[in-house]
Each structure stands twice: as structure tokens, then as C-alpha cells.
Amino acid sequence: MSQIERDYKVEALLEKQKFNQNEIAKMTDSQIEYYHWLYFVDSVYDYM
């Protein structure tokens, strides 16, 4: 993941107030991608 993409996803997670800066600093790129997907990507099941 590029640094720009990581920064964007970190900002989005911080705005949702799901994690604080210290927790995110310890996360790997994979963890950040997972939590960003979990909170921001709509699924067809969200609308059922």
C-alpha cells in the first residue's frame, strides 16, 4: 500500500473514532486495509 493510500485510510478511521493514533501506529498495512474495508465498504448484505 502506498503511503498516500495508508494516510487516507488512517484519517478515515480516526474520523470514525474507532481507533486512536497509538493503536493505528501499531497496525500493519493489512490490518488498516481490513478495518477500512469493515467500516467503509458497502456490501449488498448491508441493504438486506
ABEGO torsion letter per residue (X at the ends): XBAAAAAAAAAAAAAAGABBAAAAAABBAAAAAAAAAAAABBBAAAAX
